[in-house]
Amino acid sequence: MAIKFHGVITPVITPFQPSLEVDEKRLRNHVRRLVESGVHGLVACGSTGEFALLSTDERRLVAEIVVDEADGLVPVIVGATAVGNAEAVGLARHAAEIGADGVLLAPSYYYVPTEAEVRRYFADVADVGLPTIAYNIPFTTKVDMSPEFLVRLAGDFENLGHVKEATGDMARVAEILRLSDGRVRVLCGADPLMYAFLSSDASGVISASSNVMPGECVELYELVLKSELEKAKALFYSMLEALTYIDAPKFVQNVKAALDILGHKGGPTRRPLAPLDQSELATLTRVLDDAQIKA
C-alpha cells in the first residue's frame, strides 16, 4: 500500500442542472474551491455524491471530471460500491485507468451477503490493485464489518489498509488499531465525532460537512495534529451543531442546501431525495449563522 490517506477528505457532491443532468461546470468549480480550501483528498461518487442515483456512465463521467480538475494536487478516491461484484470491479478498473489514487468500497447493499461473500467482493476489487478504503456503513448496507473481519481483510490484501468507520462507535478506532498493530488506518465517517476520532489516533475524516465548511474542518485537523487540543476543542464546539444537523439522515439535501445558502449553488438532488422544507431550511440557515461558517 504505497499511499496513506489522511486529513480532511471531502466526498464531493454531484451538482445537477435543472434538467438533473450532471453539471460539469459547477462540479469543476466546487472541486477547485475544495482544493483551494486546503482539503487533503476528494471522493468522487460517494454517498454524498448520490452515487446510487447515478448511472454507471454518469459515475464514470463524474470520476473523470474530479480527477481531471484535481490535477494531482490532492489524491482522488473513487466510490466503487455496487450491488454486484462485476460492476464494482469495472468501476475500480475505470478509476485506475483515469489515474485515480484509490477506491472507496462499501459492501454490496441490496442482498445481505455472508461474511465469505463480503470477502469475495473485496477480493475481486483488490485484484484491480488500487489502494482501497473499506467503508463500514451498516445504516445503508445492512452489513456491519467487525474490527476483526476488517483487520483480517487487510492482512489478506495488501492494498486494503484503510477503513472509513461510520457506525459512530468510538471503541472501534482503538480496536482496529490494536488488532492491526496500527497497519490499518481509520478514517472517521461520522461528522459529529470528528474531534473524538482525530484525538484517538484516527488518520483523518471523510466528511460530508467538509463540502460546506472545508476551511474549518482543515483547521480542526491541523490543530489536533499539532496537539493544540484546547484550541481544537473550542473550534469543534463552535462547529458541532452545524456538523450534527448536516450529518443527519438528510445529509445530501443538507449539504446541497447549505451550499445554496452560502452562495455556492449546491442545487437540486435527484428523486427520491426531496428538497428540504421551509422549516428545515430556516434551521439550517440558523445553525450556519451560529457557527459563523465562512462563505
N, C-alpha and C positions, 0 to 999 in steps of 0.2 A: 504494500500500500504506500505509494510514493507521496500522495498528497494527504495533508491533515487539515480537515476543515475546522474552522474556528471562528469565533467572534459573532457578529450580527449578520445572519444570513436571511435575506428577505425572500419569502415566497411571493413572487411578483403577481399582482392582479393581471387579468387579461381584459384590457379595455375593449368595449364593443361600440360600434357605430349605432346610430338609432335603428338601423336595419338588423342589428345584432350580429353583424359580421365583425370579425376581428379588426380592430382599428390599429393598423401598423404604426401610424404616425404617433398616436398617443402612447402606445406601448414603448416606442423608442424614447419618447420624451420622459416617460416615467423611469425607465431603466437609467437614463442619463442622470436624472435627479437623484436616484438612489446611489449611484456610483459617486457622484459629486458630494453626497452627504456623508460618505465615508464607510458605507457598509462593507463587510468583508466577503460577501458572496451573495449569489442570487439563485433562487429556484424558479425554473420555468415549469409551468403546468403542474403545480402542486394543488393542494386543496383550495387555497386562497385564489389560485388561478383558474378555478372552476374546471379542472381537467375532466371531470366526469361528464360535463356538459359540452365538451368539445369533441368533434370527430377526430379520427386518427390523423387525417390530413391536416386539420387545424392544429392539433398538438405538435405535429412536426413543424408547421409554419411558425408557431409561437416560439418553439425552441430555437429555430434558426434565427429569428429576429433578435431574441435575447442574447444569444451567443455572439451574433454579429455586432450588436450595439455595445455590449460589454467590452468587446475588442481586446480581451485578455487582461483588462485592468483588474478584474476580480474573477474568482472561479465561478463558473455557471454549472449548476446541478440541474438535471432534467428529471422531472417526475415520470417514472416508467410504470407506475401502478396500473394494473389491468385485471380484468376478470380471468382471462386465460393466459397461460404461460407464453404461448406463441406471440401474442400481441405485446406482452411485457418485453420479451426478448427483442422483438422488432423495434420497439421504441428505444431500447437501450442501444441497439446497434446503430440506429439513426443518430442518437446522441453522440456516440463515438465518432461517427463519420463526419459530423459537423464541428467537431472539436470541443465538445462539452467536457467538463472536468470530472463529472460523476453523475450518478443517478440516485434518486430518492425512490424507495420501493416499500410500499405497504403490502401486506398480504392480499391475495385475491379476496374481493369484498362482496360477492353475492352468495355463493355457496359457503358453507362453513368447513374449510379444509381441516384435515387432521394435521398433527404436527409433522408427520412424514411428508404430507402433501405440501405443506408450507416450506419445508426444507427443499423439496424438489424444485419448487417455484423459484426460491432464492438461488439454488444451484444453477438452474438454467440461465438466469440473468447474470450470475457471477462469471459464467463462461465467456461472456462478452468481453470482460476484462477491465471495465471501468470501476473506479472506486465506488462503493455502494453504501448508502446510508439506509439502514433498516428503519422503517417508520412504524412505530408501535402506537396505533390509534384504535383501540378496540371499540371506541364510541361509534365508529363508522364501519369497521371491518368485521366486527363480532369475533375477532381473534386477538387474544391477549398473549403476546410472546413474552414468556418469563425471562428474567435475567439469565437463568441457567441456559435456556434454549438459545438466547441471543449470543451468549458467550461461546456456546458450542458451535453455532454457525460461524462466528468469527474465527474460531480455531480451524474449521474445515475449509474456509475460503479466505485467502489472504487479503483480497480486496474488499472484504466486508468488515470494516473496522470502525464504523460509526453507527450510533443509534440515536434517532430522534424519538425521545420518550415523551409521549403526550398523555399519559394516564393521570398526571398530576401527583403521582406517588413519589415523594421525595426520597424514600428509602431506596428506591431503585438506582439512584445515582451511585450511592456508595456500594450497593451490592454488585452492580455491573463492573465498577472499577475494581472492587475487591476480587471478584471471581476471575477477572481477566488480567489481574495484576497491572491495571492501567493501560492495557493494549487497546481496549475498546473505548473510544471517545464518546461521551454522552453530550447530546445537544438538547436543550430544553424546547419542548413543544407546547408549553402552557404559559402564555404571556404573564399572567399574574404571579407566577413563581420564578420569573427570570432572575431576580436577585438571589433568591434562595438557591437555585440551581448553580448560578455562577459562583457563589461563595462556598459551594460544596464541591468544587473541582469539576463542574461541567465545563466543556470546552467552548461552548457558545450557545446561541439561541437561534432557532428558526422561527421567526416571529411575524405573524400576520400584521401586528400593530406597527412593525417597523416600516411598512408601506406608508404609514401616516406620520410617524414620528421617528424617522431614521436617525436624525442627529442626536436626539435624546437617548435612544437605545444604544448608539455607539458610545456616547459619553458614559453611560452607565457601565457598559462592558469595560471600558478603559479604566474607569475609577476602581472597579473591582480588581482588575488585572494589576493595578499599581498598589493594591491593598489600602486604598483610601476609602475604607468601608463606611465611615460616618458620612462622608460626602455622598457616597454611593447610595446609602440608605435614604438620605434626605431627598435625593433626586428620585429614587424609586418611589418613595411615598407620594411625591408630588405627581407621579405618573400613574399611580396604582388604580385610581378609579377609572381613568380612561382605558388602561390596559384591560381591566376586568370587564368593562362594558363592551369594548370592541371584541374581545376574545370570548364571545358568548356563542350560543348556537347560531345566531345570525351573523357570524363573523364576516362572511363575504359581503353581505349587504352593508354591514357596519363600516368595513374598510372603504368600500367604494363611496358610501355616503359621506364619510369623514373627509375623504379627498375632495369631494364636491364642495363641502362646507369650507375647506381651506383654500379652494380655488384651483385645485389640481385636476379636476374633471375625471373623477373615478368612473362615472357613467353607470349605465344600467347593468343588471345581472340578467342571466338567462333563466327562463322558467324551468323548473317550478319555483325558483327563488324569487319571492315577491319583494317589491320595494318596501322600505320602512314607512310606517305611518307617521302622521304629524307629531304624535306624542313621542314616538321613538326618536324622530329627528330632533325634536326640542331637547330631549335628554342628552342625546349625543352632542349637540351643539354646546350645551352647558358643560359637560364633562371635559370637552376640548378646551373651552374657555377657562375653566377652573385649573386645568393642567398647564395652561399658558403654552400650548403647543405652537411652535413657530411654523408659520406658513411657508 
